[in-house]
């Protein structure tokens, strides 16, 4: 913001001008009085000058009360995780380690029931990433595990809602069936997702915190899964209503909807208004730990929750067998890009 107050000038013809007063709200340049022969006229001009100065000072003070932050996103393989190691130390609730993390991608194992776990020694670019869960994280948070048949599935092959009763099944790819109206297919591209592809993702976050306590956030992402379904979450240290203590809770960033679909090159933008500055502790003591861009391998969104863990979903296996299972992190949602808000990068 430019704020200029150049004051009064007497012109050759005896006029007084209030020159080039500019603020975020004002742009004044006008001749105020035709003559200065009478004292009251000069007093009027002086009072107007003081008024404009005070107004410009107010705008300047508002501007000075604003803050901006720029945060670079980090590709992840789970909640605060990169191949089995934590990315950040966090201001987590009591009872959680500061390096709480969960590995929610595995290496596809074509010859076994379960995927190979990712680790610092198993983090190669050519790994085909697959669904998995983190049993230690589930035990700590009290969530149930998923049916084994939902593990070790390459992300492109995760069952989607395909029945009118809400049941889920694997559906064919666009190029594998004739070009008729049915069956429903997955859109292209449908090449396998490798860990190298996955970890190329990134983004930048700009936060503008205003003097009134509100904020706006803008994101630019690159190298996401082309045409994939994503959602943006704030991961909070907060105490839910009627809960005995604070928990780590995902909240839709800026409210619902919080969905985003990148273009064919994996690029996307996302912006939201926020009620409070992400860098500040809220009035009830809540702390935003990080912002999480989650990929939905099932192409489904479930409102205020990344996935529904409390009620089982119904599935039809390849052989027609029906079964049900809860959906927890790593089954159909996968943390892809994280933006640290409160904590330290390791």
Secondary structure as GFF3:
##gff-version 3
##sequence-region A 1 346
A	DSSP	beta_strand	8	10	.	.	.	ID=ss1
A	DSSP	beta_strand	16	22	.	.	.	ID=ss2
A	DSSP	beta_strand	27	33	.	.	.	ID=ss3
A	DSSP	alpha_helix	39	64	.	.	.	ID=ss4
A	DSSP	beta_strand	67	72	.	.	.	ID=ss5
A	DSSP	beta_strand	74	75	.	.	.	ID=ss6
A	DSSP	beta_strand	78	79	.	.	.	ID=ss7
A	DSSP	beta_strand	81	82	.	.	.	ID=ss8
A	DSSP	beta_strand	85	86	.	.	.	ID=ss9
A	DSSP	beta_strand	88	90	.	.	.	ID=ss10
A	DSSP	beta_strand	102	103	.	.	.	ID=ss11
A	DSSP	beta_strand	106	107	.	.	.	ID=ss12
A	DSSP	beta_strand	116	117	.	.	.	ID=ss13
A	DSSP	beta_strand	129	130	.	.	.	ID=ss14
A	DSSP	alpha_helix	135	141	.	.	.	ID=ss15
A	DSSP	three_ten_helix	148	150	.	.	.	ID=ss16
A	DSSP	three_ten_helix	155	157	.	.	.	ID=ss17
A	DSSP	beta_strand	160	161	.	.	.	ID=ss18
A	DSSP	beta_strand	168	169	.	.	.	ID=ss19
A	DSSP	three_ten_helix	174	176	.	.	.	ID=ss20
A	DSSP	alpha_helix	195	199	.	.	.	ID=ss21
A	DSSP	beta_strand	202	209	.	.	.	ID=ss22
A	DSSP	beta_strand	215	222	.	.	.	ID=ss23
A	DSSP	beta_strand	229	238	.	.	.	ID=ss24
A	DSSP	beta_strand	247	252	.	.	.	ID=ss25
A	DSSP	beta_strand	259	261	.	.	.	ID=ss26
A	DSSP	beta_strand	268	274	.	.	.	ID=ss27
A	DSSP	beta_strand	287	296	.	.	.	ID=ss28
A	DSSP	beta_strand	313	316	.	.	.	ID=ss29
A	DSSP	beta_strand	322	325	.	.	.	ID=ss30
A	DSSP	beta_strand	333	340	.	.	.	ID=ss31
A	DSSP	beta_strand	343	345	.	.	.	ID=ss32
###
